[in-house]
Amino acid sequence: MKRWILLIGLLILTLIGSAAADPIRLDETSERVRSVQEQLARLGYYDGEITGHYGTQSYNAMSDFRADFGLGEGGEADDATIAQLMAAKYRPMRLGTHGTDVKRLQTRLMYLGYYGGKVSGNYLSATSEAIKVFQTKMGLSATGDADALTQETLFSDRAVAKVDKAAATPAPPVPEDVVEVPDGDEDSAVVTVPFKKKLAYGDSGSQVKLLQQRLTDLGYYSGPISGSYQGHTRNAVKAFQKQNAITVNGKVGKDTWNAIFNDPYVVRADEAAKATPRPEQPAFHLVVDVTNQIVTVYARDEEGEYTVVVKEMMCSSGTTSNPSDAGDFVLSGYKVTWCYFPTWGDYAQYWTRINAGIAFHSVIYNTVSTKDLSIRSYERLGRRASHGCVRLQVADAKWIYDYVEAGTIATISYKLPADPELKASIIKPELNRKTMLPVATPQPTQEPIYISGARPPLPLASLKKGDSGEAVWWLQKKLAELGYYTGKCSGTFLDGTQEAVRKYQQANGLRADGVAGVDTLKHLYAKELSPILTPTPVPIATPAPAPQTADPTATRTPRPTPKVP
């Protein structure tokens, strides 16, 4: 009996072992897929959303990893592949490789004196030659390719500078917020470093270090990378501004920052100065909110920041298996009126390129005919439904096509919170099946006027989920002013408003039911509803008038004599 139990146990262990050894295949969803995606992203192979779903993008990333490490073709991942993936510290680099890890490599080579070109994130001939010289110096095989051994040596304490002295300190790392964005060509890219805050004399911190390093790369700064914005840094900024036709003030605002970090035609210190002033910033900034499936167009405010909402449009971004690329993308201005997708065999109008793989465009058409619309594509607006592109109503796609210029930044974000009020405020018109155009919908009523500190609409009445109107709009504005509500002030009481009311109630010791009852509203508007205290006027005593006396000089008017008939 014991022998049979032992045999059954061995059989079970064998079955468990074989199940654990099953490779990761296309469309698997699991925690081990999430771990694999995270490691592929760290190595620079994968730049999609970490979902735990092994879609096409994950499969292709694994295929590239396997090819680089001589593990054969295909994107399936067995235990041996996964083990090697998790043990890898660097991905091999060669001519044509690009990414933030290439930028880090170039920065380190420049620090050691092997590289004097642009820190672009593109592994081109100058980078290859610099690696070859470094490999020769370190006694490695001089291939010009940055294999794992070369990179491990380069970033170690053993790395020897080109001139015969050891590096005293490690090169500054590439910041994590550097994002790869194409500049319009399929085989090239520029590196965008987002602007965070203004820098000026007396400031300090990591942003100043980053600025000093970049100005050093461009030949304007030769001081220490100290992170302290003092005279030498200010003079370097002024020299850069003068050379690049920017207003010379020694301060780094958004224009100067973008010129230093994000202009592919930036002028170095040893090049001819720009003869013409830089063009104005683009009029708009586009944000694709994947969570709520909304594209918001922002214009600049008086400070030059993109905060003014111009337009909000319902969209369909990529599905979970074919997600839209996340990040900030500089639009090249490449547009076509009609486009054809050979992989899928369908068409779209008003195509505006985002990067090499995705674009803004209209809902799908079966043929090049405005009456051959894919009704399913239209009906799925407001949900993730595309292969990565951002689908819009035809009129919205045309608006982007007509008004959004080259140089505009489009941000695709998965991090914005759910906003039920925002989604509910954008209504998809019914489709006219004869014309295949949306049925005209009435224009929204004018937004109510909210004045901070003024009395709310009276009389106060209980507000709950499903209510709408001016009182709800005031409630949302007041809660937003106090920091409890971050959604759209739409005048419709939905989940976002309910949660904000509940948070307010909890913070103020009220019954936290999410209903804005009269007691809650009185508490919320206590300051606005309190009577204005004005001093009671005090009567001023005045002397009584003196009694009237006969005036000796006055004459009495004689009474008229009646006429006798």
C-alpha positions, 0 to 999 in steps of 0.5 A: 500500500505504501508503495502505491501511495509513493507512486501516486505521489510521484505521479502528482509531482510529475504532473505539477512539474510538467504544468509549471514547465508549460511555456508562456503563449500568446493570450495567457493572462497571469502573474508570471506574464506581469513579471515578464513584462516588467523585466522586458520593460526594464531591458528596453524591449517592451514599452506597453502597459503592464497588464499581465496579458501576453498580447501581440506586443509582449510576444514580439518583445519576447521574440526580440529578446530571444533573437538577441540572446540566441534563444531561437525564433518566436515569442513563446517563453519556456522556463529556460528563456524566462530564467535567462530574461530575469538574469539579464542586466542589459540588452545587446545594442548595435547599429539601429538600436534606440531607446533610453538605455542607448542614451544612458550608454552615450552619456557614460561614453561621453563622461569617459571621453570616448564619445563627443556626439549628440546624446540622442538615444540612437545607436549610430556609427559614432556610438559604434565607433566609440564602443569599439575604441572603449572595447580596444582600451579594455581588452575586449573584442572590438566589434562596435556592438555593446554586448552584455559584457561590454556594458557591464564593464562600461558601467563598472568601476573598472571602466578606464577613461580614454585619457589615462586616468580613472573616472572619479565619479560615475556619470549621472544617470538618465532620468526615468521620465525620458520618453522615446518619441518618433520625429516623423520618420519610421527609422528615427527618433528624438528623446523628449524630456518633459518640462516640469518647472521654471529654473533660475538663479539660486535654484537647486536639485536634480533638474538643475543637474540635468540642465547642467549635464545637457548644457555640458553636452552641447558645449555651453557649460564647463563647471561642476555638475553640482545641481546648484544654479549659480553664475556659471550656469546662468551664463551658460543658459544666456549663451545658449539662448543667444545662440538659439534665438531665444529671449536672453534672460538667463532663466529656463522657462518652458521655451528654453527647456524644450529648446535645450532638450527637445529640439532636434535642430538645437544649435551647439556652442560651436555651430552657427547661431540661428538667424531667425527667432524660434516659432511660437509654441503650438496652439494646443496640447492633446491628452488621450485619457484611456481610462475614460476614453476621452480626448481633451484639447487644451489651449494656453492660459495667460501664463503660457500653460496648457490649462484651458479646455477647448474641446472634449471628444469621445474616442476608442483607444487600443484594446488590452491586447493591442494597447495604444502606446503610452507617453508624450508624442510630438506630432510630425504634421503628417496627415492624409484624408483617407487611409487604408489599413492593409492588415485589417482591410478597412479604411478611415478618414482624416488620419493624423500620425501620432507615431510610427504605429498609431494615429488619430483617425475617424471611425472605420469604413468598409470602403472609401465611401462615406456611406459605407461606415462600420456601424459597429465601429461607431457604436463602440466609441467610448470603449477600448476597441482599436488596434492601437490608434485613437478612433473619433467621430468623423467631425472630431477627427477632421477638427484635429486634421484641420487645426492641430499643427506639427510640433503639437504634443499628444499625451496618451495616459493610462493614469488618469482617474475614472470620471463618471461625470466626464463620460456622461457629459459627452453624448454620442449622437444617434446615427442616421442609417441613411446618411451614415452621419450623426443625427444633429443634437441640440447644443448644450445649455450655457454653463451656470455662473459660479462665484466663490464665496457667493450664496448658492442657489436657494432654497437648499434641497437634498441632492443625490445620485441621478439629480442634475441642474444648477444646484448640482453644478454649484455643489461640484464646484464648491467640493472641487474648490475644497479639494474633495472633487476632481472630476468634471463639473457637469451639473449631473450627480453621478458616482464621482460626485457621490464619492466626493460628498461622502469624503466631505461628510467623513472629514467633517463628522457628518453621516457619510451616505454620499447624499448631499442633504440639507444638513450637509449643504448647510455645513458646506455653505456655512460661510456663504449662508452666514448673515453679514454683520453690519453695525447698528446705526446710533442716532445722533442727537440734534438740537431742537429747533428754536421757537419762531419769533415775530420778525419786526421787519416783516410786513403782513400781506393784506387780505383781498377785499371781496367784490360786491356784485 
